[in-house]
Amino acid sequence: MDSRTKTGYKRLPGRGPRYSGIIAISFSRCSLYLGDDHILSVDNHAFSEDYKRFYFSDIQAIITRETRWGIFWSIASSLMCACSLMAALFMENPVGRIFSLTSSGAFLACLLINVIRGPTCICHILTAVQQDQLPSLNRLRVARRVIATLRLAIERVQGKLTREEVKTGQNEAAAPSASPPHNLPRSRAGEQQTRHNDGTVNT
């Protein structure tokens, strides 16, 4: 049993490497654990581990964006499976034919696993002081499950916004400022008001 589960942490679904662009930074495997008042992100590197804590009171947003990597891997697995199968059909060497059939079966298994796991995504967590990626949430289905669990924990600490409060905040953010900027000279503010006049002359 993991030592973290003995100390009150609950392991959340999902696991994946930490990437920098399209290349994995290391052979680490990243996981998330749910604590009483925070989320624990663990990067496991064979002989060492890195920890990051995100407290529920500090979390501002969890952003999920669907990616096309799942489609890419499905296309690549399909092409490799088809090529291996074609090679097995036209190959006369029995050993080579068996190898090609085995390879096509392996690529077919990879294709099925990728399809079953669903669309890929990238997920970031945003706090007041940092923004960090959550590599374990790399599948959209898993990310939605984990975010639903985290939403309840965050709302328990921060409270729940009503629809009216959300709408009011959006309107305030979208509303333009009615008064001219304070750092503009008085003459420029007057010029802007005169320029937008309906034709009457200001004296």
C-alpha positions as CSV (number, residue, x, y, z in Angstrom):
1,M,0.0,0.0,0.0
2,D,1.3,3.5,-0.8
3,S,2.5,5.4,2.2
4,R,0.4,8.4,1.1
5,T,-2.8,6.5,1.4
6,K,-1.9,5.7,5.0
7,T,-1.6,9.4,5.9
8,G,-5.1,10.3,4.7
9,Y,-4.5,10.9,1.0
10,K,-6.8,9.5,-1.7
11,R,-5.3,8.8,-5.0
12,L,-7.1,10.4,-7.9
13,P,-7.5,8.6,-11.3
14,G,-5.0,9.3,-14.0
15,R,-1.3,9.0,-14.5
16,G,1.1,10.4,-17.2
17,P,4.5,11.8,-17.9
18,R,5.4,15.5,-17.8
19,Y,6.0,16.9,-21.2
20,S,7.8,19.9,-22.6
21,G,6.3,20.5,-26.0
22,I,6.1,17.0,-27.6
23,I,9.0,15.5,-25.7
24,A,8.8,14.0,-22.2
25,I,11.1,15.9,-19.8
26,S,12.0,12.6,-18.0
27,F,10.8,9.1,-17.4
28,S,8.7,10.4,-14.5
29,R,5.2,9.4,-13.8
30,C,2.9,12.0,-12.4
31,S,-0.1,11.4,-10.1
32,L,-2.6,13.4,-8.1
33,Y,-3.6,12.8,-4.5
34,L,-6.6,14.4,-2.7
35,G,-5.9,15.7,0.9
36,D,-8.1,17.3,3.5
37,D,-7.4,20.9,2.3
38,H,-5.1,20.6,-0.7
39,I,-4.2,18.6,-3.8
40,L,-0.8,16.8,-3.8
41,S,0.9,16.5,-7.2
42,V,3.7,13.8,-7.2
43,D,6.3,13.4,-9.9
44,N,7.9,10.0,-9.4
45,H,11.4,9.6,-10.9
46,A,12.5,6.0,-10.2
47,F,14.6,6.9,-7.2
48,S,13.2,10.3,-6.2
49,E,9.9,12.2,-6.0
50,D,8.9,15.8,-6.4
51,Y,5.9,17.2,-4.5
52,K,3.7,20.2,-5.1
53,R,0.7,21.2,-3.0
54,F,-2.3,23.3,-4.3
55,Y,-4.5,24.4,-1.4
56,F,-8.2,24.6,-2.2
57,S,-8.4,28.1,-0.8
58,D,-5.8,29.3,-3.4
59,I,-7.2,27.6,-6.5
60,Q,-8.7,30.0,-9.0
61,A,-9.3,27.8,-12.0
62,I,-8.7,24.4,-13.6
63,I,-8.4,24.7,-17.3
64,T,-8.8,21.7,-19.7
65,R,-8.1,21.8,-23.4
66,E,-8.7,18.9,-25.8
67,T,-5.8,18.0,-28.0
68,R,-5.4,16.0,-31.2
69,W,-2.7,13.6,-29.9
70,G,-5.3,10.8,-29.6
71,I,-6.2,11.1,-33.2
72,F,-2.5,11.2,-34.2
73,W,-1.8,8.0,-32.3
74,S,-4.9,6.3,-33.8
75,I,-3.8,7.1,-37.3
76,A,-0.2,6.1,-36.7
77,S,-1.3,2.8,-35.1
78,S,-3.7,2.0,-38.0
79,L,-1.0,2.7,-40.6
80,M,1.6,0.5,-38.8
81,C,-1.0,-2.3,-38.3
82,A,-1.9,-2.1,-42.0
83,C,1.8,-2.1,-43.1
84,S,2.6,-5.1,-40.9
85,L,-0.4,-7.0,-42.1
86,M,0.4,-6.4,-45.8
87,A,4.0,-7.5,-45.2
88,A,2.8,-10.7,-43.6
89,L,0.5,-11.4,-46.6
90,F,3.3,-11.0,-49.2
91,M,6.2,-12.5,-47.2
92,E,7.3,-16.0,-48.0
93,N,9.6,-16.5,-45.1
94,P,7.6,-18.2,-42.3
95,V,9.6,-16.5,-39.5
96,G,9.2,-13.1,-41.0
97,R,5.5,-13.7,-41.6
98,I,5.0,-14.7,-37.9
99,F,6.9,-11.6,-36.8
100,S,4.8,-9.3,-39.1
101,L,1.5,-10.8,-37.8
102,T,2.7,-10.4,-34.2
103,S,3.6,-6.8,-34.9
104,S,0.2,-6.1,-36.6
105,G,-1.5,-7.6,-33.5
106,A,0.5,-5.4,-31.2
107,F,-0.4,-2.2,-33.2
108,L,-4.0,-3.2,-33.3
109,A,-4.0,-3.6,-29.5
110,C,-2.5,-0.1,-29.1
111,L,-5.2,1.3,-31.4
112,L,-8.0,-0.3,-29.4
113,I,-6.5,0.9,-26.1
114,N,-6.2,4.4,-27.4
115,V,-9.8,4.5,-28.7
116,I,-11.1,3.0,-25.4
117,R,-9.3,5.6,-23.3
118,G,-11.0,8.4,-25.3
119,P,-9.8,11.9,-26.4
120,T,-6.6,13.4,-25.1
121,C,-6.3,16.7,-23.4
122,I,-4.0,19.0,-21.5
123,C,-4.9,20.3,-18.1
124,H,-3.6,23.3,-16.0
125,I,-4.3,24.5,-12.5
126,L,-4.3,28.2,-11.8
127,T,-3.7,29.8,-8.4
128,A,-2.9,33.4,-7.4
129,V,0.9,32.8,-7.6
130,Q,1.4,30.1,-10.2
131,Q,0.1,28.1,-13.1
132,D,1.2,24.5,-13.4
133,Q,0.3,21.5,-15.6
134,L,-1.4,18.4,-14.3
135,P,0.2,15.7,-16.5
136,S,-1.9,12.9,-14.9
137,L,-5.1,14.4,-16.4
138,N,-4.2,13.7,-20.1
139,R,-7.5,12.1,-21.0
140,L,-10.7,14.1,-21.3
141,R,-12.8,11.4,-19.6
142,V,-10.5,11.1,-16.6
143,A,-10.1,14.9,-16.4
144,R,-13.8,15.5,-16.1
145,R,-14.2,12.9,-13.4
146,V,-11.3,14.4,-11.3
147,I,-12.5,18.0,-11.8
148,A,-16.0,17.0,-10.7
149,T,-14.4,15.6,-7.5
150,L,-12.2,18.7,-7.0
151,R,-15.1,21.1,-7.6
152,L,-16.9,19.7,-4.6
153,A,-13.8,20.0,-2.4
154,I,-13.1,23.6,-3.6
155,E,-16.7,24.8,-3.1
156,R,-16.7,23.4,0.4
157,V,-13.8,25.7,1.2
158,Q,-14.4,28.8,-1.0
159,G,-18.2,28.6,-1.2
160,K,-20.4,28.2,-4.3
161,L,-21.1,31.1,-6.7
162,T,-24.7,31.6,-7.8
163,R,-25.6,32.2,-11.4
164,E,-26.4,35.8,-10.6
165,E,-23.0,36.4,-9.1
166,V,-21.3,34.9,-12.1
167,K,-23.4,37.0,-14.5
168,T,-22.7,40.2,-12.5
169,G,-18.9,39.5,-12.6
170,Q,-19.0,38.9,-16.4
171,N,-21.0,42.2,-16.9
172,E,-18.5,44.2,-14.8
173,A,-15.6,42.7,-16.7
174,A,-17.2,43.5,-20.1
175,A,-18.5,47.0,-19.2
176,P,-16.3,49.9,-20.6
177,S,-15.1,52.6,-18.3
178,A,-17.4,55.7,-18.4
179,S,-14.8,58.2,-17.2
180,P,-11.6,59.1,-19.1
181,P,-8.3,57.7,-17.8
182,H,-7.0,59.8,-14.9
183,N,-3.5,59.9,-16.4
184,L,-4.6,61.8,-19.5
185,P,-4.1,65.6,-19.5
186,R,-7.2,67.7,-19.1
187,S,-6.8,69.2,-22.6
188,R,-6.8,65.7,-24.3
189,A,-9.8,64.6,-22.4
190,G,-11.6,67.8,-23.6
191,E,-10.5,67.1,-27.2
192,Q,-11.9,63.6,-27.1
193,Q,-15.3,64.8,-25.8
194,T,-15.5,67.6,-28.5
195,R,-14.6,65.2,-31.3
196,H,-17.4,62.9,-30.4
197,N,-20.0,65.7,-30.2
198,D,-23.2,65.6,-32.4
199,G,-22.3,68.9,-34.1
200,T,-23.0,71.6,-31.5
201,V,-20.1,73.9,-30.6
202,N,-18.8,73.9,-27.1
203,T,-17.8,77.4,-25.8
